[in-house]
Amino acid sequence: MASISLGDNKIELADGSEIKDAAETLGIPFSCKDGVCGTCLIKVKEGKENLSAPNNKEKEFGLTDKSERLACQCKIKSGNVKIESAY
């Protein structure tokens, strides 16, 4: 079982699942949910190795390392990931 946390709040997820619903529940803002607008840009504070590699939409957005990601595009492999809003 994986988990994602923002501040003192934490949500458990199945390994391999998308993080967008959990991130939204934790308070990350969303708009398009399709990797175009960037509203859901997050900073990964811990556990970036537990997320999927940046996909083509994230690369087109200019995100090439795992420190900043689009929450609508990420999947969690396993373990814990700590995030904060990039805005």
Backbone as a ProteinNet text record, in pm:
[ID]
protein_1_A
[PRIMARY]
MASISLGDNKIELADGSEIKDAAETLGIPFSCKDGVCGTCLIKVKEGKENLSAPNNKEKEFGLTDKSERLACQCKIKSGNVKIESAY
[TERTIARY]
84.2	0	88.5	58.1	131.7	56.2	122	53.3	111.4	26.7	66.6	26.5	115	84.6	116.4	36.6	51.4	35.3	142.9	138.7	115.9	19.3	-11	-115.8	-166	-270.7	-210.1	-262.5	-207.6	-321.4	-306.9	-406.5	-335	-391.3	-334.7	-394	-309.7	-348.1	-297.6	-361.3	-311	-183.6	-86.1	35.5	-2	63.1	39.4	-77.7	-140.2	-258.1	-220.6	-310.6	-294.5	-308.9	-241	-248.4	-344	-404.1	-480.5	-597.4	-675.1	-789.8	-743.2	-639	-586.8	-527.4	-453.3	-393.5	-501.1	-607.7	-717.8	-784.4	-804.3	-862.6	-774.2	-642.6	-548.3	-541.5	-596.9	-601.6	-525.9	-469.8	-403.3	-512	-501.4	-603.9	-589.6	-701.2	-704.5	-795.9	-767.8	-854.4	-882.9	-791.8	-819.5	-805.3	-719.4	-689.4	-636.2	-575.5	-526	-381.2	-310.2	-170.6	-145.9	-244.8	-230.9	-214.3	-293.9	-300.1	-191.8	-144.4	-42.3	-93.5	-223.8	-280.9	-238.3	-224.2	-194.3	-44.6	37.6	182.1	215.3	292.1	331.8	483.5	532	672	676.1	763.7	778.8	890	852.1	946.9	1022.3	955.1	1016.6	950.3	1027	972.4	957.8	1032.8	1016.4	1048.2	1130.8	1160.5	1040	939.5	818.7	712.5	740.5	647.1	694.2	599.5	631.7	722.9	791.5	877.1	789.1	840.7	763.5	720.6	593.9	542.6	557.9	512.8	528.9	461.4	342.4	273.9	354	413.8	496.4	622.7	682.6	802.4	769.8	655.4	612.4	589.7	552	530.6	663.7	773.2	905.5	954.6	885.1	923.6	1004.1	1130.9	1215	1270.3	1273.3	1315.5	1194.4	1211.3	1097	1068.2	1133.3	1110.1	983	943.7	816.9	740.5	614.4	532.4	392.3	321.4	179.2	104.7	31.7	-35.9	-135.5	-190.8	-287.9	-222.6	-90.8	-20.7	58	73.5	158.1	85.3	162.5	118.9	219.4	169.2	256.9	289.7	418	459.7	438.6	488.1	475.3	536.5	532.1	594.3	517.5	586	522.9	581.5	496.4	537.2	482.3	570.5	529.2	533.7	423.1	411.2	371	386.1	326.7	289.8	196.9	156.4	271.9	291.5	398.2	355.7	231.3	179.8	150.8
-118.2	0	124.4	217.1	343	453.1	567.1	681.1	811	912.4	1047.6	1140.6	1234.9	1325.9	1469.3	1556.7	1701.5	1758.1	1814.5	1860.9	1744.3	1757.6	1652	1553.7	1573.3	1487.5	1382.8	1261.2	1148.6	1061.9	1016.4	927.6	804.8	687.5	563.6	532.6	477.7	444	304.2	242.5	115	140.2	51.7	62.3	69.5	159.1	172.3	260.8	325.3	407.2	552.6	622	765.2	839.6	954.9	1030.4	1148.4	1175.7	1300.7	1312	1207.7	1218.5	1240.6	1167.5	1184.1	1323.2	1370.8	1504.1	1611.9	1594.9	1692.3	1690.6	1572.1	1560.1	1627.3	1619.5	1681.8	1834.4	1888.6	2033.7	2089.6	2004.5	2053.2	2097.5	2218.5	2264.7	2197.4	2175.6	2115.9	2198.1	2194	2258	2158.8	2144.7	2061.6	1912.4	1871.1	1730.9	1654.1	1725.9	1660.3	1699.1	1760.2	1792.7	1913.3	2001.9	2117.6	2247.1	2266.9	2398.1	2422.1	2318.9	2334.4	2371.8	2379.8	2417.2	2320.9	2195.1	2092.3	2069.4	2165.9	2152.7	2133.9	2029.8	2000.2	1994	2018.5	1994.2	1865	1775.6	1648.4	1666.7	1666.4	1691.3	1564.6	1451.3	1322.6	1213.7	1113.1	996.1	1008.2	1098.3	1114.2	986.2	900.4	771.6	676.8	711.1	628.7	666.3	769.1	810.1	759.5	746.3	709.8	816	779.9	876.1	982.4	1103.7	1207.1	1158.6	1180.3	1134.6	1245.7	1218.9	1315.4	1449.1	1447.4	1573.5	1657.3	1592.4	1665.5	1718.5	1638.7	1683	1801.3	1798.2	1910.6	2036.1	2017.2	2128	2182.9	2112.3	2155.5	2090.1	1987	1917	1793.2	1792.7	1680.1	1602.1	1662.3	1582.9	1558.2	1477	1436.4	1528.3	1644.4	1735.3	1817.3	1845.5	1912.8	1827.3	1807	1718.3	1775.3	1724.2	1753.1	1638.8	1670.8	1566.5	1487.9	1550.5	1481	1375.5	1374.3	1282	1173.9	1186.2	1094.1	967.9	861.7	739.1	709.5	652.6	616.3	468.2	436.5	296.6	224.3	281.1	224.7	323.9	293.3	378.7	506.6	601.9	727.9	841.2	933.8	1053.4	1173.8	1268.6	1392.3	1503.3	1577.3	1682.9	1815.4	1921.7	2051.1	2118.7	2211	2283.1	2371.5	2379.6	2463.3	2610.8	2638.7	2776.6	2827.7
0	0	0	-85.5	-98.2	-25.1	-6.6	54.9	1	4	-36	76.8	108.6	219	182.5	239.6	226	365.7	418.8	556.8	651.2	740.2	836.4	785.3	664.1	608.9	516.4	525.7	450.4	398.2	274.1	213	159.8	187.7	135.6	-1	-88	-225.1	-258.1	-353.7	-404.2	-483.8	-471.9	-552.2	-699.4	-774.5	-917.1	-955.7	-858.4	-890.4	-919.3	-987.6	-1012.8	-880.8	-870.3	-744.5	-751	-868.2	-881.8	-785.8	-764.2	-672.7	-528.6	-488.2	-352.7	-335.2	-434.9	-426.6	-417.3	-493.6	-488.8	-351.3	-295.8	-162.4	-57.6	-78.1	15.1	0.1	-108.9	-124.9	-243.6	-328	-448.7	-547	-602.6	-697.1	-833.8	-899.1	-1032.5	-1121.5	-1250.6	-1348	-1460.1	-1555.1	-1673	-1646.3	-1554.1	-1523	-1643.9	-1738.4	-1859.6	-1891.7	-1799.1	-1821.2	-1908.4	-1921.9	-2009.3	-1929.9	-1825.6	-1759.8	-1654.8	-1588.6	-1485.9	-1348.9	-1331.3	-1201.6	-1090.9	-1124.6	-1024.5	-1005.5	-1043.3	-1027.4	-880.1	-850.8	-713	-703.1	-582	-549	-469.1	-508.5	-438.4	-335.9	-209.2	-100.8	-60.3	-64.5	-31	-113.8	-150	-217.5	-367.4	-430.1	-574.9	-650.7	-593.3	-655.9	-654.4	-574.2	-565.1	-668.2	-748.4	-853.2	-989.6	-1080.2	-1217.6	-1278.6	-1384.8	-1456	-1520.1	-1536	-1606.2	-1745	-1777.6	-1907.6	-2012	-2132.6	-2241.9	-2213.9	-2151.7	-2121.8	-2023	-1924.1	-1827.7	-1895.7	-1981	-2052.9	-2143.7	-2210.8	-2294.9	-2211.3	-2086	-1992.9	-1940	-1970	-1926.4	-1798.6	-1753	-1630.3	-1667.2	-1631.7	-1670.3	-1552.1	-1433.1	-1318.4	-1229.8	-1128.6	-1047.7	-929.1	-921.8	-809	-824.3	-947.9	-976.4	-1075.6	-1045.6	-1128	-1145.1	-1243.3	-1258.4	-1189.4	-1084.2	-1006.6	-1091.1	-1193.1	-1277.7	-1366.5	-1375.7	-1464.2	-1390.6	-1260.3	-1183	-1138.8	-1132.1	-1066.2	-956.1	-847.9	-737.1	-749.1	-743.9	-756.3	-624.7	-516.6	-382.1	-284.4	-157.3	-56.8	-30.2	34.9	71.6	-12.3	-51.8	-124.8	-49.3	-17.3	48	-54.3	-65.2	-166.1	-102.9	-180.5	-147.2	-278.4	-271.8	-390	-436.9	-565.9	-620	-624.1	-592.6	-595.4	-458.8
[MASK]
+++++++++++++++++++++++++++++++++++++++++++++++++++++++++++++++++++++++++++++++++++++++

